[in-house]
Each structure stands twice: as structure tokens, then as C-alpha cells.
């Protein structure tokens, strides 16, 4: 008999699990008022269920501890909802195992339960009773425990997707430090998403019978090329290169082009890779950086501006496109360089140098395109670093003298080389005298 009842219960649950319609509950959130009853559960443990129901000392509100709960529900099938609930209340937990309430103070009992609500009816109906079973866990005063909730409940539909739900559970301990207790809740649950309406797809009407010999979607009556598949934009004619010009009118049907060139690309008459519309010299090969023109030669000396150190002054390629400096000027500069004298061991110019330097000033003022390099050199006597400083200072002294006579500093460059570039043997007095020198190099670029 018991086996038959159990089998019947399993068959009912199975039928509820696998029966499907359009009433599976959408994801929903709920808020609940809860009450926890340890005294009635303790009475049941000491007596039987009839005695519990007949007793007037149990299920009293003043024996229950109120609390609040939040829940999430979602239908697994039309007849089974998953429900997860977190609830909390401040109370004195009965002494079970290590939990003792020695202080006598209320503490927060926080419980979480995951249950399956097995509904006897679908959400189609206004009132739906259900059975509930699941697992749960709780924490109280730093103690943790687990329990198994079983119970009954019912839901009342207020409007579609919103319900009043009430349930009672008997929570059975699974671990130590857990007390048997009844858990009651009542609250409101409402959908958090909307049910999608089914999309009704209307069958298209049968296509009318039309004549389109080439099958390009352009009716023969409107097709200028009825025997060759083409494009509707071109009245049914083909366009192999996709340039928007029908092949019949395209002089370059295999290469995309422009209508202004009868379907051909923009021409490049001089073949320099720059099309004629962008080429300022369309008949002469050039470069993109000069808008299709050759590299210019501003002064017309045969040296293009990119290689010409003097692009606005005529000069031969042998002199970087700059004018050749007259030999007479070079000779005067070299002569002046041999007549520059300093105090011994010093960079102070001696007065007998001024005549030669003034001649250099005259040459530079006469031709403002001329520039001058002043190089200082020493012999090998003394420390290398001191010789380097001395040569720097002597070259700078000459430059400063020229600047003081009105020569712009941008036209002058001074450099000291110390003893690194001897022109004679430093072992002899005559050689050392030659190595102590100032060189002047005139240039125009």
C-alpha cells in the first residue's frame, strides 16, 4: 500500500514537471514579512502532529520572531518554480550544541534557502497551492549551519505577473548547532521582465507571373538588355567593372572609371604615377611632392634645388650649385690667416693682427654671401686639455673681433682643435711654430 502511494506521488510530480504550456513564471523579485517559531517546533519534537494541531499553546504570534525576506523566483516548468530567499530577524537562538546565548541578547539570524515550489495548478489560475522542498543555510553569532526546508504554500494572482504568496515551512536540521523551527512568510512577488509576445509570420502571397528572361529581377518590359543579366539601376544592363556605367557605353568595361572619361580611369599622360587631374605638369614626368612637376632649378644653373646649396645663385655642380669664390679672395683670406698673432700662452690678439683681420672684414662686407670658418690649432707642448681650451679661445677671439667690426655672427663659425691636427713635426721648434696657427676658410654655403 505504501509503495503504491509513493509511486502515485512520484507519477504526479513527474507529470507536473514535464507538462508544458505557456505559463512558466518569468524572472521575479519579491519582498516578504517572515516569522520564525522555535517553540512550536520544540513542542512537535516532544509530541505528535495531532497534539501540535490541538494544542492551544503553539503557533501563537507572541511566540514568533518577526523578520524580513527578499526572494527571486523563476519558472523551471509550468508547474515547478525555483525560489531563492534570504531572510533575517533578530532573536534568541535556542541552545543547540555550541550555540548558547549566554549573554541573553538578541542576535541577527540570517537564513538563505533554495527551494522548488511544486505547484498543483499553473499560473493560469487565480489561486495556486504548492508544495515546497529544498536546502538552506544559516548563520547566527558566528556559527554556521544547514537545514532542509519542507512545507506548503499558495499564491494568489493579483494581476498578470504579480502575486500574493504565503507559505509555511518546517526546517529540519542537517548539521549540528541547528534548531528545528517553523518558518512562515507572506509577501508580494512581481515580474522583472515582460513576456515576449509570439511573432506571427504571415505567409507571403504567391508571386505574380512575370516575364524576366535573363532572371536579373528587371522585367523584360523595362529591361534594355533582356537576354543578359544586369542591374536594375542600369535598366537591366551589366556593368562588369562596377563603375556605374553600362558595359555597352563603357570604353574600359574591365576597369572602373569615370563617366567624364567614358568609363575609363583618370589618365596619366606622362606616366609619372600622378593622374592628370592632380598633375600640374601633365605632359612632363615629375614627383608628387612637386604636384607632378620635375624638381625645380630656381636659378637655372643646371643643379636642381634639392641638391643646390645656393638655389637662388648660379653656380656649377662642382661647387654644390654655388658661385665659385674668386682665387684672389681666397688668397687674401689665406694671407690674413698667416698674420694673426697672440700673446704667448694667451688668446689675446696682438695689435699687429688687426691690419690682416680688417682686410678680411672688408672682403666679407663686399660680398655678403661669403661665410668664414675660423679654426684654432696649437703645438703639442703642455697638457692636451689646456691646449684644447687655448685653441677654442683663440678661434673665438678672431670671431669676436670680426663681429665687433660689423660682421654678423651667423656668417662665422669658430672651432678649436688643440694639438690634434699638426702640419709639422712637434719635436722641433720650427715644426711647433707651424703648428701654432689660425686657419681661415672662406665659403658661400
Secondary structure, DSSP 8 states (H G I E B T S, - for coil): -HHHHHHHHHHHHHHHHH---S-----EEEEEEEEEEHHHHHHHHHS-HHHHHH-SSSS-GGGSEEEEEEEEEEESSSSEEEEEEEEEEEE----BTTB--TT---EEEEEEEEEEEEESS-TTSSEEEEEEEEEEEEEETTEEEEEEEEEEEEEEEEETTEEEEEEEEEEEE-SSS---EEEEEEEEEEESS-------------------TT-SSS-TTT-TTTTS--BGGGTTB--TT-SSS-GGG-TTTTS--BGGGTTB----TT-SSS-TTT-TTTTS--BGGGTTB----TT-SSS-TTT-TTTTS---GGGTTS----HHHHHHHHHHHTT--B-TTS--B-GGGHHHHHHHHHHHHH-TT-EEEEEEE--S-S-HHHHHHHHHHHHHHHHHHHHHTT--GGGEEEEE-TTSS-SS-TTSHHHHHHHSEEEEEEE--
